[in-house]
């Protein structure tokens, strides 16, 4: 998909940065982000009509690979790069790709939409929530805070007190489960009783049949499979307020498992980002760009603009 412009509105501001990059920007990556990426490109063309965009948006799995082989200058992703993708980029370039977060990937649960990464328990389970340190103790073996194998270790009594926690999730195959392990389990191996299932539906079905189970999946409409499960609220710290991936929590940047909507690019060490690429990234983090993200909050993808704290942090990356 090619986007270009022929007329420049004279009243729009132009960048004062020196132009050291070509005026062509190839963008390869996530397909669900296409409406957002297209909106950013169209607005950029109003300011810089001498730019040409080439969009190839077929999935996050294409993003880092395209950067590594110089087939893209911007790589949109709705998740963090997996370890294998980063390793391939480092092998080609000798350093890691750089990225900025421009929003959060989804909120929920919502009817007919995918819920962001969440932990699920049976609806009869009385557990009120978990701190992320407890999540690590449950799902990993050798957690720094100690392993958690029984429900009574989480304060449950009655029929749960002496029952072992049954763990369900996806295969540790370099994709979602591996990324979850690296990000939230300090890279520790999954517990020996962790049952790796074939897909997200199987995880939800297992928890729906098991009052003593807990499962972890991402970007899935669990209610379309079973009404017998619920999302478990989570907190970053022990004793902290727990949150589900509901819109207000995601928007505030307080849901611990929120994934980011990001734009990755190739920036060699000891070099500075300049020119049209920097201008494009600045647009995505501008108030106008964040309004474009907000315009997608009620869509199926459900992107959410960054919290003020996260937005300030991302803007500092471009200073």
C-alpha positions in Angstrom: 0.0 0.0 0.0 1.5 3.3 -1.1 0.5 6.6 0.5 1.8 9.9 -0.9 0.7 13.5 -1.3 1.0 16.2 -3.9 -0.2 19.4 -2.2 1.3 20.9 0.9 -0.9 23.2 3.1 1.2 26.3 3.4 0.2 27.0 7.0 1.4 23.7 8.5 4.7 23.6 10.4 7.8 22.0 8.9 10.6 20.2 10.8 13.7 22.2 11.5 15.8 19.1 12.0 18.5 18.4 9.3 17.2 15.8 6.9 19.7 13.0 7.0 17.3 10.2 6.0 15.5 9.4 2.7 12.0 10.8 2.3 10.6 7.4 1.9 9.3 5.4 4.9 8.6 1.7 4.5 6.4 0.4 7.3 6.1 -3.3 8.0 4.3 -5.0 10.9 1.1 -5.5 12.8 -2.1 -5.7 10.7 -4.5 -4.7 13.4 -2.7 -1.4 13.7 -3.4 -0.5 10.1 -6.1 2.1 10.7 -3.9 3.8 13.3 -0.8 3.7 11.1 -2.7 4.9 8.1 -4.1 7.9 10.2 -0.6 8.8 11.3 0.7 8.6 7.8 -2.1 10.7 6.3 -1.6 13.4 8.9 2.2 13.3 8.3 1.7 13.8 4.6 -0.3 17.0 5.3 2.8 18.4 7.0 5.4 16.7 4.8 3.9 16.1 1.4 7.2 15.2 -0.2 7.2 11.9 1.8 6.2 8.5 0.4 4.9 5.7 2.7 4.9 2.1 1.7 2.7 0.0 4.1 2.9 -3.8 4.4 1.0 -4.7 7.5 0.6 -8.5 7.8 1.3 -9.2 11.5 3.7 -8.4 14.4 5.7 -11.5 13.4 6.9 -9.7 10.3 8.0 -6.5 12.0 11.5 -7.1 13.5 12.4 -9.4 10.6 11.8 -6.6 8.2 13.9 -4.2 10.2 16.7 -6.7 10.3 16.9 -7.0 6.6 16.4 -3.3 5.9 12.9 -3.9 4.4 11.3 -1.4 6.8 12.2 1.8 8.6 9.2 1.6 11.0 7.9 -1.7 12.4 4.5 -1.5 14.3 3.9 -4.2 16.9 1.1 -4.9 19.3 3.3 -6.9 21.6 6.9 -7.0 22.8 9.4 -8.7 20.4 10.0 -12.3 21.3 13.5 -13.5 22.2 14.0 -15.3 18.9 13.1 -12.1 17.0 15.5 -10.0 19.0 18.3 -12.6 18.6 17.8 -12.6 14.8 18.0 -8.8 14.7 21.2 -8.8 16.8 22.7 -11.5 14.6 22.1 -9.2 11.6 22.9 -5.9 13.1 25.1 -6.5 16.2 22.7 -4.6 18.5 19.0 -4.6 19.5 16.2 -2.7 17.8 14.9 0.5 19.4 11.2 1.1 20.0 8.8 3.7 21.4 5.4 2.8 23.0 2.5 4.8 21.6 -0.4 3.1 23.4 -1.7 0.1 25.2 -2.9 -3.0 23.3 -6.5 -3.5 24.3 -8.8 -3.5 27.3 -11.6 -5.8 28.6 -13.2 -8.1 29.0 -15.5 -6.8 26.3 -18.2 -8.7 24.4 -16.8 -9.9 21.1 -13.3 -8.5 21.6 -10.0 -10.0 22.7 -9.0 -9.4 26.3 -5.4 -8.4 27.0 -3.0 -10.9 28.7 -4.8 -12.1 31.9 -4.9 -14.8 34.5 -8.1 -16.8 34.7 -9.6 -18.8 37.5 -12.9 -20.7 37.9 -15.8 -18.3 38.8 -16.3 -20.1 42.1 -12.7 -19.5 43.2 -12.8 -17.0 46.1 -9.3 -15.5 45.5 -9.6 -11.8 45.4 -6.4 -11.1 43.5 -2.7 -11.6 43.3 0.5 -9.5 43.4 2.9 -10.1 40.6 5.4 -11.6 43.1 2.8 -14.2 43.9 2.2 -14.9 40.3 5.9 -15.7 39.9 5.7 -18.0 42.9 2.8 -19.8 41.5 3.9 -20.3 37.9 7.7 -20.7 38.3 10.1 -23.1 40.0 12.7 -21.4 42.1 11.0 -18.1 42.5 13.1 -15.6 44.6 10.0 -15.1 46.8 9.5 -18.8 47.2 7.3 -21.3 45.4 3.5 -21.3 45.9 2.0 -24.7 45.3 -1.2 -24.8 47.4 -4.2 -22.5 47.7 -3.8 -22.1 51.4 -0.5 -20.3 50.8 -2.7 -17.6 49.3 -5.0 -17.5 52.3 -7.8 -19.7 50.9 -9.6 -22.0 53.4 -12.4 -24.6 53.2 -12.3 -26.9 50.2 -9.4 -25.0 48.7 -7.1 -25.1 51.7 -5.2 -28.4 51.1 -5.6 -28.5 47.3 -2.7 -28.0 45.0 -2.9 -25.2 42.5 -3.3 -26.6 39.0 -1.5 -24.5 36.4 -2.5 -24.2 32.8 -0.9 -22.2 30.0 0.6 -22.3 26.5 3.7 -24.1 25.4 7.1 -22.6 26.3 8.1 -22.5 22.6 9.6 -19.1 22.2 6.3 -17.3 21.8 3.7 -16.0 24.3 4.5 -18.3 27.2 8.2 -17.8 26.8 7.7 -14.0 26.7 5.6 -14.2 29.9 8.3 -16.2 31.6 11.0 -13.7 30.7 8.9 -10.6 31.6 7.1 -11.8 34.7 8.9 -14.9 36.2 12.4 -13.5 36.1 13.2 -16.0 33.4 12.7 -18.9 35.9 11.5 -22.2 34.5 7.8 -23.0 34.7 6.8 -25.2 37.6 6.9 -28.9 37.0 3.2 -29.2 37.4 2.5 -26.5 34.7 0.4 -28.1 32.0 1.2 -26.7 28.6 -1.8 -26.9 26.3 -2.2 -26.5 22.5 -3.9 -23.2 22.4 -5.8 -20.5 24.3 -9.2 -22.1 23.9 -7.8 -25.3 25.6 -6.5 -23.3 28.5 -9.9 -21.6 29.1 -11.7 -24.9 28.8 -9.3 -26.5 31.3 -9.9 -23.7 33.9 -13.7 -23.8 33.3 -13.7 -27.5 34.4 -11.3 -27.1 37.3 -12.2 -25.0 40.4 -8.6 -25.4 41.6 -7.0 -24.3 38.4 -5.5 -21.1 37.1 -4.6 -20.3 33.6 -2.6 -17.6 31.7 -3.4 -16.5 28.1 -3.2 -13.3 26.1 -5.5 -11.6 23.6 -8.5 -13.9 23.8 -12.3 -13.6 24.2 -12.6 -16.1 27.0 -16.4 -15.6 27.4 -16.9 -16.9 23.9 -15.6 -20.3 25.2 -17.0 -20.4 28.7 -18.8 -18.3 31.2 -17.3 -20.5 34.0 -14.1 -18.4 34.2 -13.3 -14.9 35.4 -10.3 -12.6 35.1 -8.2 -12.4 38.2 -7.3 -8.9 39.4 -3.6 -8.2 39.8 -1.3 -5.7 41.6 2.3 -4.7 40.9 3.2 -4.9 44.6 2.2 -7.0 47.6 -0.6 -5.2 49.4 -1.2 -2.9 46.5 -4.6 -2.2 44.8 -5.5 -4.9 42.3 -6.7 -4.2 38.8 -8.2 -6.1 35.9 -7.6 -4.9 32.3 -10.7 -2.8 32.4 -10.4 0.5 30.4 -9.9 2.8 33.4 -7.0 0.7 34.7 -5.4 0.3 31.3 -5.8 4.0 30.6 -4.1 4.8 34.0 -1.2 2.5 33.2 -1.7 0.5 36.4 -2.7 -3.0 35.0 0.4 -5.1 35.5 0.0 -7.3 32.3 -0.8 -4.5 29.9 1.0 -4.9 26.5 2.1 -1.9 24.5 1.3 -0.8 21.0 4.8 0.2 19.7 6.8 1.4 16.8 10.2 -0.2 16.4 13.1 1.1 14.3 16.8 0.6 13.6 19.1 2.9 15.5 22.7 2.0 15.8 24.6 2.6 19.0 26.0 6.1 19.5 23.9 7.6 16.8 21.0 10.1 17.1 17.6 9.8 15.4 17.0 12.7 13.0 15.0 13.8 10.0 11.7 12.4 8.8 11.7 9.2 10.9 12.1 11.3 14.1 9.3 13.6 12.9 7.0 10.6 12.3 7.7 9.2 15.8 7.1 12.6 17.4 3.8 12.8 15.7 2.7 9.5 17.2 3.6 10.8 20.7 2.1 14.2 20.1 -1.3 15.1 21.6 -2.7 14.8 18.1 -1.2 11.3 17.7 -2.5 10.2 21.0 -6.0 11.3 20.0 -5.6 9.0 17.0 -4.9 6.2 19.4 -7.9 7.1 21.5 -10.1 7.0 18.4 -9.5 3.3 18.3 -10.4 2.6 21.9 -13.9 1.4 21.1 -12.9 -0.6 18.1 -12.3 -4.4 18.1 -8.5 -3.7 18.6 -9.3 -1.4 21.5 -6.0 0.6 21.6 -5.7 3.0 24.6 -3.6 6.1 24.7 -0.7 6.2 27.1 -1.0 7.5 30.7 0.6 10.9 31.3 3.5 9.2 33.1 4.2 6.7 30.4 3.7 9.3 27.7 6.3 11.6 29.3 8.7 8.7 29.5 8.4 7.8 25.8 8.7 11.4 24.7 12.0 11.6 26.6 13.3 8.9 24.3 13.1 11.3 21.4 14.7 14.3 23.0 
